[in-house]
C-alpha cells in the first residue's frame, strides 16, 4: 500500500504524546474538577454562623425607673445579724395625731370612714397585688395590711444597717415605702425581694418594682445581681416606666 504523502507529512511533524502522559494529565484535570465541585457544594450548603445573643443581653428596659436602677450599687446580701424590728423605730410614727398605718389606709382605700381618734373604720381597697376588691372594717383588719414594699429585714441586709436609727425609722414610715394590700399576699411575700416574689397581678409589677427602686435610691440601698436581673426583666415589659413620688 502506498502511503498518502500529505498525511504522512502531517503525522511526521505532529508532536508525539505518550499514553502515560495523557493519563497523568487526565487524572490531574479530574482531581482539580472534583476539588472545585466539592468547594462549590460546601459554599452553597454551609449554614452561616449566627451570633448567639443571650436572653439577658436581649432584655432592654427604658424609662426613669430603669435609668435609676442602673445607678444603684450591685453587690451581695449582707448578713442579717443584728436585725430587729425596733432598729426601724418603735412601731408606727405619729403625725398630727394620726399614726402612719391609718394615714396609708386613708390614702389607699376608697369610701373611708374614720373616728375622732383618726382611726379608719371602713373602706374599700382595690388591691394592687391581687387585682381584687376587699371590703375593709376594723373587725376584719387583717384582710388589709400595710406592706413595706422593701421588707425591713431585706433593707437591713442591703444597706439600711449603715443608716442611723432615725433614718431607718423614716424609711419604715415613709409613704413611698408603704402600700395597703391584701393581707394574705403580704404574708406570702414575707421578707422576699423582687428576685423571689412579685405580685400575682402582673399589671402592677412594673409599678411595684419602680416603687422599690425609688425607695432604694432615696435611702441608698443596693440591689443583688439576681434582684437587678428580675427588676430589669419586669421593666422591659413597660417601656418608659416612671418612678413614683409617694
C-alpha positions in Angstrom: 0.0 0.0 0.0 1.3 3.5 -0.9 1.1 6.0 2.0 -0.6 9.3 1.4 2.4 11.7 1.4 0.4 14.6 2.8 -1.0 12.6 5.7 2.5 11.1 6.2 4.0 14.6 6.4 1.3 15.8 8.9 1.8 12.7 11.1 5.6 13.1 10.8 5.5 16.7 12.2 2.8 16.2 14.9 4.1 16.1 18.4 4.2 12.6 19.9 2.1 12.2 23.0 2.7 9.1 25.0 -0.2 7.3 26.6 1.3 7.6 30.1 1.5 11.4 29.8 -2.1 11.7 28.7 -3.3 9.5 31.6 -1.5 11.7 34.2 -2.9 14.9 32.7 -6.4 13.4 32.6 -6.2 12.4 36.3 -4.9 15.8 37.3 -7.8 17.5 35.4 -10.3 15.2 37.0 -8.9 15.8 40.5 -9.0 19.6 40.1 -12.6 19.4 38.8 -13.7 17.3 41.7 -12.0 19.6 44.2 -13.7 22.6 42.7 -17.0 20.9 42.7 -16.6 20.0 46.4 -15.7 23.6 47.2 -18.8 24.9 45.5 -21.1 22.5 47.2 -19.6 23.4 50.6 -20.1 27.1 50.0 -23.7 26.6 48.8 -24.8 24.3 51.6 -22.9 25.7 54.6 -25.1 27.3 57.3 -23.9 30.8 58.1 -22.8 31.3 61.7 -25.4 33.4 63.6 -24.1 35.3 66.7 -25.7 34.0 69.8 -27.5 36.6 71.9 -28.2 35.6 75.5 -31.6 36.2 77.0 -30.0 38.7 79.4 -28.4 40.7 76.6 -31.7 40.9 74.7 -33.6 42.4 77.6 -33.9 46.2 77.3 -35.6 48.4 79.9 -36.3 52.1 79.3 -37.7 54.9 81.4 -36.7 56.7 84.5 -37.1 53.7 86.7 -34.7 51.7 84.5 -32.2 54.6 84.5 -32.2 54.8 88.3 -31.9 51.0 88.6 -28.7 51.2 86.6 -27.3 53.8 89.0 -27.9 51.6 92.1 -24.9 49.7 93.6 -24.9 46.0 92.9 -23.5 43.6 95.4 -24.3 40.6 97.6 -26.7 40.5 100.5 -25.1 41.3 103.9 -25.7 39.1 107.0 -29.0 39.6 108.8 -27.0 39.7 112.1 -28.3 42.4 114.4 -31.7 42.9 112.8 -34.7 43.7 115.0 -37.9 45.5 114.1 -37.0 48.0 116.7 -34.0 49.1 114.7 -36.5 50.8 112.4 -38.3 52.6 115.3 -40.9 51.6 117.8 -43.9 50.9 115.6 -45.8 53.4 113.6 -44.9 57.0 113.9 -47.4 59.7 114.7 -48.1 62.7 112.5 -50.6 65.4 113.5 -52.4 62.9 115.8 -52.6 60.1 113.2 -50.4 57.1 113.0 -48.8 56.0 109.8 -50.9 52.9 109.3 -54.2 54.9 109.3 -52.7 57.6 107.1 -51.9 54.9 104.5 -55.3 53.3 104.9 -56.9 56.7 104.3 -54.7 57.3 101.3 -55.2 53.9 99.6 -58.8 53.0 100.4 -62.0 54.4 98.9 -65.1 55.4 100.6 -63.4 55.5 104.0 -65.0 56.4 107.3 -62.9 57.4 110.4 -63.5 58.2 114.0 -62.4 61.2 116.1 -59.2 59.3 117.0 -58.1 59.2 113.4 -58.7 55.5 113.0 -60.1 54.3 109.7 -63.2 52.3 110.4 -64.3 51.1 107.0 -63.3 51.4 103.4 -62.8 49.6 100.1 -59.5 48.5 98.7 -58.8 47.9 95.1 -55.9 45.6 95.9 -52.9 46.2 93.7 -51.3 42.8 94.5 -54.2 40.6 93.5 -56.5 42.9 91.5 -59.4 42.1 93.7 -61.8 44.3 95.7 -61.6 44.0 99.5 -64.1 45.4 102.0 -62.2 46.7 105.0 -63.6 47.0 108.5 -61.8 47.2 111.8 -63.3 43.8 112.6 -61.5 42.1 109.7 -58.5 44.4 109.9 -56.0 41.6 108.9 -57.7 41.4 105.5 -55.9 44.6 104.6 -52.3 45.1 105.8 -49.7 47.8 105.3 -46.8 46.4 103.3 -43.3 47.7 103.4 -42.6 47.3 99.7 -39.0 46.7 100.6 -39.2 44.4 103.6 -37.4 45.9 106.6 -35.2 42.8 107.1 -34.3 42.8 103.4 -33.5 46.5 103.6 -31.3 45.8 106.7 -29.2 43.4 104.6 -28.8 45.8 101.7 -27.6 49.0 103.3 -30.1 50.0 106.0 -27.9 48.8 108.8 -25.4 51.5 107.8 -28.1 54.2 108.3 -28.8 56.0 111.6 -31.7 54.7 113.6 -33.5 57.9 113.0 -33.1 57.5 109.2 -34.3 53.9 109.4 -37.4 55.0 111.3 -38.1 57.5 108.5 -37.7 54.7 106.0 -40.2 52.5 107.9 -42.8 55.3 108.0 -42.2 56.8 104.5 -45.4 56.7 102.4 -43.2 55.9 99.4 -42.3 52.6 101.1 -45.8 51.7 102.2 -48.9 50.3 100.4 -52.2 49.0 101.7 -52.6 45.5 100.3 -54.2 42.1 100.6 -53.2 40.6 103.9 -52.5 37.0 102.7 -50.4 38.3 99.8 -48.3 40.4 102.2 -47.8 37.4 104.5 -46.8 35.2 101.5 -44.2 37.8 100.4 -42.6 37.9 103.8 -39.1 39.4 103.5 -38.6 38.4 99.8 -37.1 40.8 97.3 -38.1 41.1 93.6 -35.9 38.1 92.7 -38.1 35.7 94.7 -41.5 37.4 94.9 -43.7 39.6 92.7 -47.4 40.4 92.9 -49.7 37.9 91.3 -51.3 40.9 89.5 -48.9 41.1 86.6 -50.3 44.5 85.5 -49.0 46.0 88.8 -45.5 44.5 88.7 -43.9 47.5 86.9 -45.3 50.0 89.4 -44.2 47.7 92.3 -40.6 47.3 91.1 -40.4 51.1 90.3 -41.5 51.9 93.8 -38.8 49.6 95.2 -36.2 51.3 93.1 -37.4 54.7 94.2 -37.0 53.7 97.9 -33.6 52.2 97.3 -32.4 55.4 95.6 -33.8 57.6 98.4 -32.2 55.6 101.2 -29.0 54.5 99.4 -29.9 50.8 99.4 -28.2 48.4 97.0 -29.5 45.5 94.9 -28.2 42.0 94.5 -27.3 40.7 91.0 -30.4 38.4 90.9 -32.6 41.2 92.2 -31.4 43.6 89.5 -32.0 41.0 86.8 -35.5 40.4 88.0 -36.3 44.1 88.1 -34.8 44.6 84.6 -37.0 41.8 83.3 -40.1 43.4 84.7 -39.3 46.9 83.4 -38.6 45.5 79.9 -42.3 44.9 79.7 -43.3 48.5 80.3 -41.1 51.0 78.4 -40.9 54.5 79.9 -41.9 53.4 83.4 -41.5 56.4 85.7 -40.7 56.4 89.4 -43.4 57.2 91.9 -43.0 60.3 94.1 -45.1 59.0 97.1 
